[in-house]
């Protein structure tokens, strides 16, 4: 299995991991204190979005960036 090409800058990677972990924690805390079906669904979605941010930040690869053809200027001249 080949590792995907890095397409996220180091500061953005750190930000994604921090915000992702915060969203996972918030989703878990809110999930324990809610009882409505809609609220539970939204809490689960918040935790899943946080997991997505944390994983893409840890890997350094964003599939959406690849699909859109976006590469940060600081990574354009870097060879894989």
Secondary structure, 3 states (H helix, E strand, C coil): CCCCCCCCCHHHHHHHHHHHHHHHHHHHHHHHHCCCHHHHHHHHHHHHHHHHHHHHHHHCCCHHHHHHCCCCHHHCCCCC
